[in-house]
Amino acid sequence: MSADSGRQLWQKGTDMENLSVPAVSAAYKRVYFANRFGRLLALDSRTGAEVWRTPALDDTGDKATDIPPSLLLVGDALVATAGDTAFSRNPNGRPAS
């Protein structure tokens, strides 16, 4: 949605289930989502085009189906939880160091 006019800018269907609330980066012009399997998705905030996605984590713990995924943009890092696993990634898609 446009913050100025309130009109829809784009719509994007994904094949990822159980998406988190989005995190938005004005600096990277991206909208980010996490899912319960630890997969991250980055969409272009202007067009909705997929920019990158990560593979699922190897093990998100026993709580992956019980706890909704969460995602925050903290400074220059995406910080997410999937099940009982916390992890981070750079907003450009590379693993955080």
Buried (B, 14 or more C-beta within 10 A) or exposed (E): EEEEEEEEEEEEEEEBEBBBEBBEBEEBEBBBBBBBBBBBBBBBBEEBEEBBBBEBBEEBBEEBEEBBBBBBBEEEEBBBBBBEBEBBBEBEBEEEE
